[in-house]
């Protein structure tokens, strides 16, 4: 076992630990923070596979943007923890039994015969640019899936607007055309104020 | 790379996407009362897509975009039926949605996005495009189910659909990643070749296959992955239920055929065993649970489960007969579903859903013609000659008997007989019971014509099923078996 293997197992162990933390922690904020940890350690594993661009994007996009937004949402929502945990222990033996069975089956099928000799990560020289390769593939071989992913984002946008936009009566909204056509006279009203005798407070020093 | 050669086979998809964007912008300018223009544009788009799909048809199989996209006879036939199904759904649901305030531009745009997803699935030749097409379809459908925001049932249905759909996508992706690990490719043809030449780790392949079949079963809605079907069918507005129940089943057929037959044909012994269990369980549970339902939409949901089980029998049969009859069954099933849900929408009016069995009592006295159309549809679903449902069931059974699964055919007939009970119960309610409401049924000319065509097509196709059947057989042979 060389140094890279040790690093891999450390990252893998942290990922599994963090993933367990996401689903077991009582507080949603803790769960979200565990998810951040899981993302960071997965980024480490990708870095080991020489997928630098993906690793950085994972940290920037997921940790930096998505999870921060998610944390805001979690903190704003008033989640009733007692109701969420209701019936947890009643169903726990059932769920744990099925999960245990599935893990056992998966290990049984894959474990013994799966040798690490047959599968190796591809390694490249120092002049290899992961970003460049990804970019080239994305715009040549994978241009069709890439476009489809863009359409998916468009659907998400349309759906989000269709589901959340409400036109309520009495809402204060901007009227762009009125704003553009505004005249100076509409904005400022000059009022001639007679200065009364004896109240010259402005001139007194 | 010749760009034009890539773009021509995908002409219909490109046209559809461009038109969706145009409709999205045009709809923004239109007032709430003039949505009829958006509707006309959508109909023109469907017409244009059909013309392009027919026009770009070539003999044999054409690949595009680095083998990500395939254009063959099967994909063209299934796409044409998808356009018909979506168009029919829009005609049926126009007045139904208008009185409920749901006939919006977003509804039509999301419908077209769903259609684009189906087209991508039908023409996919790579796991990446298969998955993206599926997500495009599912994402649009989740949003459409939730579109009726003030209805708690619809929101619950959307939530269940979304969460279980995400779980199914996860299973599917996990299986795909296993197959990628075992064969080193995501392209269906390459995977098939790699398995034929032997891979070092067969257990990994079968392990991935289990997850893929589970994911497919979720999307088809067969037992034991059927839990979402009744709730979603019941909770969604009827127009959305009609969309979920119709055209996506064609895409699901293509999806299953491409993955299991085109990609994983060498593992046929492994997956046909799994499909036998799924098929028997679906036919049993679907038909037995449907008897207990009083809500027509829920009943159709359970009937869908049993029909999907029957469809899987065609895959178990294999060969031109098996896959061809499965494709025929999928097309006929879509036509029947459109008619069934169309009838619910025709009888509904503002503030009233005609979705319980009682609403169909004495329909013969209120409108003999509609009752006769419903009779034809129900006979077809039950598989009673001379309607086409009989022929669809018969050809599937014929295919599995030929491959020696006689016991399976006997079971299928048995469950179909049980299923005939709840279809015929509706016929009994319509003709022999006293109507509970004497509300006049006002039929618009377009929907009246459509339901007549839909109902009579059951009879017409039933008397001469040969042409459609041979189209299915030829397309399956050209697309799936000559590789």
Interface residues (C-beta under 8 A of the other chain):
Chain A: X106 X109 X110 X113 X114 X118 X119 X140 X141 X142 X143 X144 X145 X148 X149 X151 X152 X154 X155 X156 X158 X159 X161 X162 X163
Chain B: X1 X10 X17 X24 X64 X65 X66 X68 X69 X104 X106 X109 X110 X113 X116 X120 X126 X128 X129 X132 X133 X135 X136 X139 X140 X142 X143 X146 X147 X149 X181 X200 X201 X203 X204 X206 X207
